[in-house]
């Protein structure tokens, strides 16, 4: 790892690897492998993606394609205290932009969370989802 590469918890990585090792080595286990690693690390560093590719025996490009297709899987280290606001069409129409403007220093945009009936949707730093969030409610939650 270079100094620019975010660090990850080695114990969490080991726990994720143990969970992946329990899975069969078949292509249909790629998503469960990524989810197991993500559950432990709360994101997918390069090392985790490489481990999944090696265990499942699929090309690294396929693992990245799968990981980037799911908004629930993060490829970047979580920032403590940062919230994510869904910017899918339904959330955008329901006021996601106003939520982003309410706390621009504590918010990141997120791809569609597929909870359109609950728009606008936000996720806290622990990936807890909240739906139908108002600007006042969001400000209150972010400052807690």
N, CA, C and O atoms as a DFTB+ gen file, in Angstrom:
576 C
 N C O
     1  1       0.832      -1.189       0.000
     2  2       0.000       0.000       0.000
     3  2       0.878       1.254       0.000
     4  3       1.930       1.280       0.639
     5  1       0.451       2.269      -0.703
     6  2       1.150       3.533      -0.699
     7  2       0.589       4.382       0.428
     8  3      -0.395       4.011       1.068
     9  1       1.224       5.532       0.669
    10  2       0.732       6.404       1.723
    11  2      -0.621       7.006       1.360
    12  3      -1.364       7.420       2.249
    13  1      -0.956       7.063       0.073
    14  2      -2.237       7.606      -0.357
    15  2      -3.377       6.607      -0.170
    16  3      -4.545       6.995      -0.181
    17  1      -3.048       5.321       0.001
    18  2      -4.062       4.289       0.118
    19  2      -4.646       4.303       1.520
    20  3      -3.896       4.223       2.493
    21  1      -5.975       4.402       1.654
    22  2      -6.575       4.375       2.986
    23  2      -6.292       3.042       3.675
    24  3      -6.256       1.990       3.035
    25  1      -6.096       3.106       4.972
    26  2      -5.824       1.914       5.762
    27  2      -7.133       1.184       6.060
    28  3      -8.212       1.775       6.016
    29  1      -7.020      -0.106       6.361
    30  2      -8.178      -0.867       6.786
    31  2      -7.763      -1.707       7.983
    32  3      -6.578      -1.939       8.223
    33  1      -8.746      -2.148       8.714
    34  2      -8.546      -2.937       9.924
    35  2      -8.134      -4.357       9.529
    36  3      -8.896      -5.068       8.873
    37  1      -6.930      -4.766       9.929
    38  2      -6.430      -6.087       9.552
    39  2      -7.260      -7.213      10.163
    40  3      -7.458      -8.250       9.531
    41  1      -7.746      -7.015      11.392
    42  2      -8.599      -8.031      12.011
    43  2      -9.910      -8.180      11.242
    44  3     -10.397      -9.293      11.044
    45  1     -10.473      -7.060      10.813
    46  2     -11.710      -7.098      10.031
    47  2     -11.458      -7.782       8.695
    48  3     -12.297      -8.547       8.219
    49  1     -10.300      -7.508       8.083
    50  2      -9.956      -8.146       6.815
    51  2      -9.838      -9.657       7.006
    52  3     -10.316     -10.432       6.178
    53  1      -9.207     -10.066       8.090
    54  2      -9.059     -11.494       8.365
    55  2     -10.422     -12.139       8.574
    56  3     -10.668     -13.241       8.084
    57  1     -11.315     -11.458       9.299
    58  2     -12.667     -11.996       9.516
    59  2     -13.419     -12.106       8.192
    60  3     -14.131     -13.083       7.957
    61  1     -13.259     -11.100       7.327
    62  2     -13.894     -11.149       6.004
    63  2     -13.344     -12.281       5.161
    64  3     -14.100     -12.965       4.470
    65  1     -12.053     -12.483       5.208
    66  2     -11.426     -13.569       4.445
    67  2     -11.910     -14.930       4.947
    68  3     -12.138     -15.845       4.155
    69  1     -12.064     -15.057       6.252
    70  2     -12.565     -16.310       6.826
    71  2     -13.989     -16.578       6.336
    72  3     -14.333     -17.711       5.998
    73  1     -14.816     -15.526       6.300
    74  2     -16.192     -15.683       5.802
    75  2     -16.199     -16.077       4.334
    76  3     -16.997     -16.918       3.921
    77  1     -15.325     -15.484       3.550
    78  2     -15.239     -15.808       2.119
    79  2     -14.752     -17.241       1.934
    80  3     -15.244     -17.961       1.065
    81  1     -13.791     -17.649       2.746
    82  2     -13.266     -19.016       2.644
    83  2     -14.345     -20.070       2.874
    84  3     -14.236     -21.191       2.377
    85  1     -15.385     -19.714       3.624
    86  2     -16.469     -20.661       3.898
    87  2     -17.423     -20.811       2.706
    88  3     -18.254     -21.718       2.684
    89  1     -17.301     -19.935       1.736
    90  2     -18.178     -19.977       0.559
    91  2     -17.616     -20.925      -0.496
    92  3     -16.401     -21.083      -0.615
    93  1     -18.501     -21.551      -1.257
    94  2     -18.024     -22.382      -2.380
    95  2     -17.284     -21.517      -3.401
    96  3     -17.556     -20.323      -3.527
    97  1     -16.356     -22.121      -4.119
    98  2     -15.591     -21.404      -5.140
    99  2     -16.331     -21.442      -6.469
   100  3     -15.873     -22.054      -7.434
   101  1     -17.477     -20.783      -6.503
   102  2     -18.251     -20.744      -7.740
   103  2     -18.689     -19.318      -8.033
   104  3     -18.868     -18.501      -7.130
   105  1     -18.852     -19.048      -9.306
   106  2     -19.165     -17.712      -9.788
   107  2     -20.402     -17.102      -9.103
   108  3     -20.458     -15.892      -8.886
   109  1     -21.383     -17.941      -8.767
   110  2     -22.601     -17.418      -8.155
   111  2     -22.381     -16.970      -6.704
   112  3     -23.310     -16.476      -6.064
   113  1     -21.181     -17.136      -6.191
   114  2     -20.860     -16.707      -4.827
   115  2     -20.085     -15.384      -4.792
   116  3     -19.620     -14.961      -3.733
   117  1     -19.952     -14.740      -5.943
   118  2     -19.208     -13.486      -5.992
   119  2     -19.859     -12.408      -5.138
   120  3     -19.188     -11.783      -4.317
   121  1     -21.134     -12.185      -5.318
   122  2     -21.800     -11.144      -4.536
   123  2     -21.798     -11.475      -3.038
   124  3     -21.512     -10.585      -2.237
   125  1     -22.102     -12.707      -2.623
   126  2     -21.983     -13.019      -1.191
   127  2     -20.560     -12.801      -0.656
   128  3     -20.392     -12.377       0.488
   129  1     -19.555     -13.082      -1.457
   130  2     -18.171     -12.861      -1.021
   131  2     -17.901     -11.372      -0.813
   132  3     -17.312     -10.975       0.192
   133  1     -18.333     -10.562      -1.760
   134  2     -18.152      -9.113      -1.622
   135  2     -18.921      -8.586      -0.417
   136  3     -18.420      -7.739       0.323
   137  1     -20.129      -9.084      -0.222
   138  2     -20.940      -8.632       0.915
   139  2     -20.282      -9.026       2.234
   140  3     -20.282      -8.238       3.180
   141  1     -19.725     -10.228       2.312
   142  2     -19.055     -10.680       3.539
   143  2     -17.862      -9.778       3.865
   144  3     -17.665      -9.394       5.018
   145  1     -17.082      -9.450       2.859
   146  2     -15.941      -8.562       3.073
   147  2     -16.400      -7.159       3.455
   148  3     -15.833      -6.530       4.348
   149  1     -17.434      -6.676       2.767
   150  2     -17.950      -5.347       3.052
   151  2     -18.542      -5.265       4.452
   152  3     -18.377      -4.257       5.138
   153  1     -19.227      -6.315       4.876
   154  2     -19.814      -6.329       6.225
   155  2     -18.739      -6.169       7.300
   156  3     -18.973      -5.524       8.322
   157  1     -17.589      -6.742       7.076
   158  2     -16.508      -6.663       8.057
   159  2     -15.734      -5.351       7.984
   160  3     -15.411      -4.755       9.011
   161  1     -15.439      -4.904       6.758
   162  2     -14.586      -3.730       6.560
   163  2     -15.349      -2.416       6.411
   164  3     -14.786      -1.341       6.621
   165  1     -16.622      -2.502       6.051
   166  2     -17.486      -1.346       5.777
   167  2     -17.082      -0.611       4.500
   168  3     -17.524       0.510       4.249
   169  1     -16.249      -1.248       3.714
   170  2     -15.878      -0.790       2.372
   171  2     -15.045      -1.890       1.740
   172  3     -14.703      -2.865       2.409
   173  1     -14.712      -1.750       0.464
   174  2     -13.959      -2.785      -0.244
   175  2     -12.638      -2.226      -0.764
   176  3     -12.580      -1.683      -1.867
   177  1     -11.573      -2.360       0.034
   178  2     -10.263      -1.939      -0.474
   179  2      -9.790      -2.893      -1.570
   180  3     -10.357      -3.970      -1.753
   181  1      -8.763      -2.493      -2.285
   182  2      -8.228      -3.310      -3.377
   183  2      -7.900      -4.730      -2.925
   184  3      -8.151      -5.696      -3.646
   185  1      -7.341      -4.844      -1.732
   186  2      -6.941      -6.150      -1.226
   187  2      -8.149      -7.075      -1.055
   188  3      -8.054      -8.273      -1.319
   189  1      -9.265      -6.531      -0.621
   190  2     -10.482      -7.329      -0.442
   191  2     -11.032      -7.774      -1.796
   192  3     -11.467      -8.915      -1.951
   193  1     -11.010      -6.879      -2.760
   194  2     -11.498      -7.211      -4.099
   195  2     -10.600      -8.277      -4.735
   196  3     -11.087      -9.213      -5.369
   197  1      -9.306      -8.126      -4.559
   198  2      -8.372      -9.126      -5.090
   199  2      -8.588     -10.478      -4.422
   200  3      -8.515     -11.514      -5.083
   201  1      -8.854     -10.479      -3.121
   202  2      -9.066     -11.737      -2.420
   203  2     -10.335     -12.424      -2.930
   204  3     -10.346     -13.636      -3.145
   205  1     -11.394     -11.652      -3.122
   206  2     -12.643     -12.220      -3.642
   207  2     -12.414     -12.808      -5.034
   208  3     -12.885     -13.906      -5.329
   209  1     -11.698     -12.087      -5.884
   210  2     -11.427     -12.575      -7.243
   211  2     -10.644     -13.882      -7.199
   212  3     -10.933     -14.816      -7.948
   213  1      -9.662     -13.938      -6.324
   214  2      -8.838     -15.136      -6.210
   215  2      -9.653     -16.326      -5.694
   216  3      -9.542     -17.435      -6.217
   217  1     -10.463     -16.089      -4.676
   218  2     -11.241     -17.193      -4.094
   219  2     -12.305     -17.705      -5.062
   220  3     -12.460     -18.915      -5.232
   221  1     -13.032     -16.796      -5.690
   222  2     -14.127     -17.180      -6.578
   223  2     -13.590     -17.608      -7.950
   224  3     -14.282     -18.270      -8.724
   225  1     -12.357     -17.220      -8.228
   226  2     -11.715     -17.567      -9.506
   227  2     -12.395     -16.896     -10.699
   228  3     -12.737     -17.537     -11.692
   229  1     -12.574     -15.606     -10.566
   230  2     -13.101     -14.803     -11.673
   231  2     -12.126     -13.654     -11.908
   232  3     -11.374     -13.283     -11.007
   233  1     -12.134     -13.095     -13.102
   234  2     -11.230     -11.978     -13.393
   235  2     -11.500     -10.779     -12.475
   236  3     -12.640     -10.513     -12.093
   237  1     -10.453     -10.085     -12.143
   238  2     -10.551      -8.894     -11.308
   239  2     -11.530      -7.884     -11.901
   240  3     -12.262      -7.219     -11.168
   241  1     -11.539      -7.772     -13.217
   242  2     -12.449      -6.821     -13.874
   243  2     -13.911      -7.172     -13.594
   244  3     -14.745      -6.277     -13.454
   245  1     -14.225      -8.452     -13.512
   246  2     -15.599      -8.868     -13.220
   247  2     -15.978      -8.534     -11.775
   248  3     -17.119      -8.167     -11.496
   249  1     -15.023      -8.663     -10.870
   250  2     -15.280      -8.330      -9.470
   251  2     -15.533      -6.832      -9.342
   252  3     -16.469      -6.417      -8.658
   253  1     -14.703      -6.017      -9.997
   254  2     -14.918      -4.571      -9.971
   255  2     -16.254      -4.207     -10.611
   256  3     -16.963      -3.339     -10.103
   257  1     -16.604      -4.850     -11.704
   258  2     -17.887      -4.573     -12.368
   259  2     -19.045      -4.873     -11.432
   260  3     -20.009      -4.111     -11.371
   261  1     -18.955      -5.971     -10.708
   262  2     -20.015      -6.331      -9.769
   263  2     -20.045      -5.350      -8.601
   264  3     -21.113      -4.882      -8.208
   265  1     -18.883      -5.042      -8.052
   266  2     -18.816      -4.144      -6.895
   267  2     -19.348      -2.753      -7.226
   268  3     -19.997      -2.122      -6.391
   269  1     -19.081      -2.274      -8.432
   270  2     -19.536      -0.931      -8.793
   271  2     -20.996      -0.901      -9.223
   272  3     -21.582       0.176      -9.335
   273  1     -21.587      -2.052      -9.461
   274  2     -22.996      -2.098      -9.876
   275  2     -23.947      -1.949      -8.696
   276  3     -25.132      -1.676      -8.892
   277  1     -23.453      -2.121      -7.487
   278  2     -24.299      -2.076      -6.294
   279  2     -23.928      -0.874      -5.436
   280  3     -22.802      -0.769      -4.950
   281  1     -24.889       0.034      -5.254
   282  2     -24.612       1.234      -4.464
   283  2     -24.376       0.906      -2.997
   284  3     -23.835       1.732      -2.261
   285  1     -24.768      -0.275      -2.563
   286  2     -24.568      -0.671      -1.173
   287  2     -23.104      -1.008      -0.880
   288  3     -22.700      -1.036       0.282
   289  1     -22.316      -1.261      -1.910
   290  2     -20.916      -1.612      -1.743
   291  2     -20.054      -0.381      -2.005
   292  3     -20.111       0.213      -3.082
   293  1     -19.266      -0.014      -1.022
   294  2     -18.414       1.161      -1.149
   295  2     -17.000       0.752      -1.526
   296  3     -16.460      -0.218      -0.995
   297  1     -16.411       1.495      -2.442
   298  2     -15.033       1.262      -2.839
   299  2     -14.093       2.283      -2.214
   300  3     -12.892       2.281      -2.482
   301  1     -14.647       3.147      -1.388
   302  2     -13.830       4.148      -0.708
   303  2     -14.036       4.007       0.788
   304  3     -15.117       3.649       1.255
   305  1     -12.990       4.293       1.522
   306  2     -13.042       4.214       2.977
   307  2     -14.081       5.207       3.514
   308  3     -14.111       6.363       3.093
   309  1     -14.933       4.753       4.446
   310  2     -15.931       5.670       4.997
   311  2     -15.262       6.798       5.785
   312  3     -14.251       6.593       6.457
   313  1     -15.842       7.977       5.689
   314  2     -15.357       9.141       6.416
   315  2     -16.196       9.257       7.686
   316  3     -17.420       9.355       7.600
   317  1     -15.569       9.247       8.860
   318  2     -16.342       9.340      10.101
   319  2     -17.237      10.584      10.119
   320  3     -16.794      11.691       9.814
   321  1     -18.487      10.377      10.477
   322  2     -19.433      11.482      10.578
   323  2     -20.063      11.906       9.269
   324  3     -20.898      12.811       9.257
   325  1     -19.687      11.278       8.165
   326  2     -20.228      11.685       6.869
   327  2     -21.536      10.959       6.570
   328  3     -21.655       9.751       6.777
   329  1     -22.500      11.706       6.088
   330  2     -23.798      11.178       5.671
   331  2     -23.819      11.082       4.161
   332  3     -23.087      11.795       3.475
   333  1     -24.658      10.200       3.642
   334  2     -24.823      10.055       2.196
   335  2     -26.273      10.340       1.839
   336  3     -27.199       9.808       2.451
   337  1     -26.447      11.180       0.847
   338  2     -27.781      11.528       0.368
   339  2     -27.967      10.898      -1.000
   340  3     -27.167      11.112      -1.910
   341  1     -29.029      10.120      -1.136
   342  2     -29.340       9.498      -2.414
   343  2     -29.666      10.591      -3.426
   344  3     -30.429      11.514      -3.141
   345  1     -29.080      10.471      -4.599
   346  2     -29.334      11.464      -5.646
   347  2     -29.999      10.832      -6.866
   348  3     -29.880      11.333      -7.983
   349  1     -30.699       9.724      -6.633
   350  2     -31.484       9.127      -7.702
   351  2     -32.612      10.068      -8.103
   352  3     -32.861      11.059      -7.416
   353  1     -33.281       9.780      -9.177
   354  2     -34.315      10.677      -9.718
   355  2     -35.410      10.978      -8.689
   356  3     -35.754      12.140      -8.478
   357  1     -35.957       9.942      -8.050
   358  2     -37.041      10.156      -7.083
   359  2     -36.572      11.000      -5.909
   360  3     -37.284      11.906      -5.476
   361  1     -35.383      10.715      -5.389
   362  2     -34.858      11.487      -4.261
   363  2     -34.550      12.923      -4.676
   364  3     -34.793      13.865      -3.922
   365  1     -34.018      13.075      -5.874
   366  2     -33.726      14.416      -6.368
   367  2     -35.008      15.243      -6.461
   368  3     -35.044      16.403      -6.052
   369  1     -36.048      14.633      -6.999
   370  2     -37.328      15.340      -7.108
   371  2     -37.967      15.609      -5.752
   372  3     -38.734      16.561      -5.602
   373  1     -37.650      14.768      -4.759
   374  2     -38.244      14.915      -3.429
   375  2     -37.427      15.825      -2.507
   376  3     -37.795      16.013      -1.347
   377  1     -36.331      16.388      -3.004
   378  2     -35.602      17.368      -2.202
   379  2     -34.197      16.990      -1.767
   380  3     -33.691      17.574      -0.809
   381  1     -33.550      16.049      -2.418
   382  2     -32.191      15.666      -2.047
   383  2     -31.228      16.852      -2.129
   384  3     -30.326      16.978      -1.301
   385  1     -31.417      17.704      -3.109
   386  2     -30.544      18.877      -3.258
   387  2     -30.583      19.787      -2.051
   388  3     -29.551      20.309      -1.629
   389  1     -31.773      19.983      -1.489
   390  2     -31.917      20.817      -0.294
   391  2     -31.223      20.176       0.903
   392  3     -30.652      20.872       1.743
   393  1     -31.277      18.836       0.979
   394  2     -30.592      18.145       2.072
   395  2     -29.080      18.326       1.954
   396  3     -28.396      18.544       2.954
   397  1     -28.568      18.237       0.744
   398  2     -27.134      18.415       0.526
   399  2     -26.713      19.825       0.904
   400  3     -25.663      20.019       1.517
   401  1     -27.525      20.806       0.543
   402  2     -27.218      22.197       0.868
   403  2     -27.309      22.468       2.365
   404  3     -26.668      23.395       2.861
   405  1     -28.094      21.675       3.094
   406  2     -28.290      21.881       4.528
   407  2     -27.030      21.571       5.340
   408  3     -26.827      22.154       6.405
   409  1     -26.195      20.675       4.859
   410  2     -24.978      20.300       5.586
   411  2     -23.889      19.891       4.603
   412  3     -23.444      18.744       4.620
   413  1     -23.452      20.817       3.741
   414  2     -22.520      20.442       2.669
   415  2     -21.189      19.871       3.147
   416  3     -20.563      19.101       2.419
   417  1     -20.740      20.225       4.344
   418  2     -19.456      19.726       4.834
   419  2     -19.542      18.322       5.438
   420  3     -18.512      17.701       5.703
   421  1     -20.755      17.820       5.654
   422  2     -20.931      16.495       6.264
   423  2     -21.632      15.509       5.347
   424  3     -22.021      14.424       5.781
   425  1     -21.797      15.881       4.066
   426  2     -22.620      15.081       3.158
   427  2     -21.854      14.703       1.897
   428  3     -21.062      15.480       1.364
   429  1     -22.117      13.482       1.440
   430  2     -21.619      13.029       0.142
   431  2     -22.823      12.542      -0.662
   432  3     -23.810      12.068      -0.099
   433  1     -22.731      12.664      -1.950
   434  2     -23.786      12.158      -2.820
   435  2     -23.666      10.644      -2.930
   436  3     -22.564      10.094      -2.953
   437  1     -24.811       9.982      -2.999
   438  2     -24.835       8.529      -3.165
   439  2     -25.681       8.183      -4.373
   440  3     -26.660       8.864      -4.679
   441  1     -25.295       7.123      -5.053
   442  2     -26.105       6.640      -6.162
   443  2     -27.438       6.151      -5.621
   444  3     -27.623       6.027      -4.410
   445  1     -28.344       5.882      -6.512
   446  2     -29.688       5.456      -6.140
   447  2     -29.656       4.312      -5.123
   448  3     -28.937       3.329      -5.299
   449  1     -30.435       4.456      -4.075
   450  2     -30.529       3.426      -3.035
   451  2     -31.721       2.495      -3.268
   452  3     -31.944       1.566      -2.491
   453  1     -32.478       2.739      -4.325
   454  2     -33.606       1.899      -4.718
   455  2     -34.698       1.852      -3.646
   456  3     -35.359       0.831      -3.457
   457  1     -34.870       2.962      -2.959
   458  2     -35.929       3.105      -1.964
   459  2     -36.794       4.298      -2.357
   460  3     -37.111       5.149      -1.527
   461  1     -37.164       4.348      -3.613
   462  2     -37.833       5.505      -4.198
   463  2     -39.125       5.886      -3.475
   464  3     -39.468       7.066      -3.412
   465  1     -39.833       4.917      -2.938
   466  2     -41.079       5.205      -2.220
   467  2     -40.810       5.972      -0.931
   468  3     -41.726       6.567      -0.363
   469  1     -39.570       5.965      -0.466
   470  2     -39.218       6.654       0.776
   471  2     -38.408       7.926       0.528
   472  3     -37.803       8.463       1.456
   473  1     -38.391       8.400      -0.686
   474  2     -37.575       9.550      -1.063
   475  2     -37.962      10.801      -0.267
   476  3     -39.136      11.008       0.041
   477  1     -36.970      11.630       0.062
   478  2     -35.536      11.443      -0.130
   479  2     -34.946      10.541       0.957
   480  3     -35.404      10.537       2.100
   481  1     -33.928       9.784       0.577
   482  2     -33.305       8.808       1.468
   483  2     -31.882       9.258       1.792
   484  3     -31.146       9.725       0.923
   485  1     -31.511       9.104       3.074
   486  2     -30.148       9.392       3.509
   487  2     -29.635       8.203       4.308
   488  3     -30.411       7.411       4.842
   489  1     -28.309       8.094       4.377
   490  2     -27.667       7.044       5.171
   491  2     -26.634       7.696       6.072
   492  3     -25.863       8.552       5.637
   493  1     -26.628       7.278       7.339
   494  2     -25.642       7.831       8.259
   495  2     -24.302       7.121       8.100
   496  3     -24.149       6.259       7.235
   497  1     -23.348       7.481       8.927
   498  2     -22.004       6.896       8.801
   499  2     -21.973       5.406       9.093
   500  3     -21.007       4.728       8.743
   501  1     -23.021       4.883       9.732
   502  2     -23.107       3.452      10.035
   503  2     -23.983       2.712       9.020
   504  3     -24.354       1.558       9.232
   505  1     -24.307       3.388       7.919
   506  2     -25.100       2.836       6.821
   507  2     -26.564       2.585       7.202
   508  3     -27.259       1.817       6.537
   509  1     -27.027       3.237       8.277
   510  2     -28.440       3.183       8.655
   511  2     -29.207       4.109       7.712
   512  3     -28.861       5.281       7.565
   513  1     -30.240       3.579       7.081
   514  2     -31.017       4.358       6.113
   515  2     -32.198       5.047       6.782
   516  3     -32.827       4.495       7.685
   517  1     -32.489       6.264       6.324
   518  2     -33.642       7.030       6.787
   519  2     -34.381       7.528       5.554
   520  3     -33.766       8.022       4.609
   521  1     -35.697       7.397       5.568
   522  2     -36.500       7.822       4.432
   523  2     -37.440       8.959       4.770
   524  3     -37.740       9.224       5.934
   525  1     -37.903       9.634       3.707
   526  2     -38.807      10.777       3.817
   527  2     -38.258      11.838       4.769
   528  3     -38.979      12.384       5.603
   529  1     -36.993      12.107       4.625
   530  2     -36.291      13.019       5.518
   531  2     -36.534      14.461       5.100
   532  3     -36.386      14.812       3.930
   533  1     -36.908      15.289       6.065
   534  2     -37.075      16.717       5.816
   535  2     -35.754      17.428       6.099
   536  3     -34.869      16.867       6.744
   537  1     -35.627      18.646       5.623
   538  2     -34.400      19.418       5.838
   539  2     -34.176      19.630       7.333
   540  3     -33.056      19.461       7.815
   541  1     -35.223      19.999       8.072
   542  2     -35.069      20.229       9.514
   543  2     -34.657      18.948      10.240
   544  3     -33.771      18.971      11.095
   545  1     -35.295      17.846       9.901
   546  2     -34.952      16.562      10.514
   547  2     -33.505      16.184      10.185
   548  3     -32.775      15.689      11.044
   549  1     -33.105      16.420       8.945
   550  2     -31.749      16.085       8.527
   551  2     -30.728      16.917       9.292
   552  3     -29.739      16.376       9.785
   553  1     -30.950      18.212       9.397
   554  2     -30.034      19.075      10.161
   555  2     -29.896      18.580      11.588
   556  3     -28.796      18.537      12.139
   557  1     -31.029      18.204      12.186
   558  2     -31.017      17.706      13.569
   559  2     -30.203      16.403      13.687
   560  3     -29.398      16.255      14.606
   561  1     -30.413      15.484      12.772
   562  2     -29.684      14.197      12.801
   563  2     -28.191      14.387      12.568
   564  3     -27.373      13.747      13.228
   565  1     -27.837      15.251      11.645
   566  2     -26.429      15.458      11.313
   567  2     -25.678      16.093      12.470
   568  3     -24.504      15.786      12.676
   569  1     -26.319      16.965      13.227
   570  2     -25.634      17.644      14.320
   571  2     -25.621      16.853      15.619
   572  3     -24.991      17.279      16.587
   573  1     -26.303      15.710      15.664
   574  2     -26.314      14.874      16.883
   575  2     -24.939      14.326      17.165
   576  3     -24.750      13.604      18.144
